[in-house]
Amino acid sequence: RLTRSSVFRKTVLLVNRITDFIHRNVEGNLLDLNCIAEEFHITPQYVSNIFKKYKRENIKDYISRLKLDRAKELLLETDLSNYEISVRLGYVNELGVFRLFKKYERMTPGQYRTAHRKPAGPAKDATDP
């Protein structure tokens, strides 16, 4: 017989497993509601409902924020083009990442890179102290 607390624990564990799956697959196109539901053998509606209930955030918004954070890292730490970053994050073209930046940052990815990237300092000579 399942008690309320055992159902709660199992649900929290499932939400944590879903969250881990999302983090492991932030780069790629396995992150739509149907793929997540298939991975855990539950319905998309159930994934959406429990995620919202236990994480207090819509799962699509959560995924978008993670993709945005990863895109920011790639913009600042690599010379990948907007297109390459977009494809790496599972979008067909650069429009997906462009929309994320316009929605959450109110600027384009290129503007973000320009505004936040640290200028490269002078190259150090190996003989400098």
N, C-alpha and C positions, 0 to 999 in steps of 0.2 A: 504494500500500500504506500502510495506516495503522499508525503506530507507537504504542507505548503513550503516549509523551509527547504526540503530536498528539491522541489520543483524550482524554487528561487535559485538555489545553488547551481542546478543543472543549466538553467537559463543564463545565469551570469557567466558560467563557463563557456557556453555556446557563443555568447556575445564577445567574450574575450578571444575565442578561437577565430571568429569572423574578423575581429579587429586585427589580429595577427596576420590573417590571410590578406587583408587589404594592404597592410604595411609591406608584406613580402612581394605583393604584386602591383605596387603603385606604378612601376614602369611596365607597361604592357596593356593589353586590351582585355584582360580577364576580369575587369572590375565593373561590370554592370550587374544590376540586381539579379538578373537571370543566371549569370555565371556563378555568382556567390551562392544563390539558392541551390543550384545543381551541385556545387561542391559539398554542401552540407546536407543535401537530400531533404530540403524543406522548401516551402513555397516562397516566392518572392515577397508576397504580402507579409508573411510571418517574419522574414528577415527584416523588412522595413519596420514593422511594428515593434519587434523586440529591441532593435537597434535604437530606435527613437525613444523607447521607454527607459532603457538602461543607460544610454549614452547621452540622452537629452539633446540629441542633434539628429537631423535628417541624414540618412546614410549617404545620399548623393552629395549633400553639402560637405560631409566629412571627407569623402573621396576627392571632391574638388579642391578642398583646402590642402590635402596631402599632395595632390598633383601640383598645385600652385607652389607649395613649399619646395618641392623637388625641382620644379622649373626654375625657381629663383636660384637655388644652389647651382644648377647647371649653367644658368646665365652668368653667374658671377665667377664660377670656378673653371669654366671651359670656354672654348671658342666655338662651340657648336652653334649652328644657325638655328633660328626660330623653328624652321621646318624640321631639322634633325631632333630638336628637343621635343617637338610636338609628336613626332612619330615614336620616339622613345617612350613617351608617356601614354601611347595607345591611341593617339588621334590620327585621323586619315591625312590631315594637313594642318597647317599652322593656325587655322581659324579657331580650333578648340582652345589652345593656349592663349591666343589673342583675346578671346572672350573672357577667359578666367582673369586675365590681368585687367581688362577694362572693368569687369564687375567688381573685383576685390581691391584692386590697386588704383583704379581710375587713370591708368596709363598703359601704354603698349609694352610688350616685353623689351623692345629695343630701348625705349625711354627708361625702363627700370634698370637695364644693364648699364646704360650711360650714367644714370644718377647714382647708382650704388656700387659700381665696380671701382676698386681702389686702383689708382694709376700705378703702373709698374715703376718701381724705383730703379735707380741706376744699377747696372750689373756690377756685382762685386768681383773684384779681381782675387784670385786664389791667394795672392801674396799679401793682400790687405790684412792688417791686424784685426 
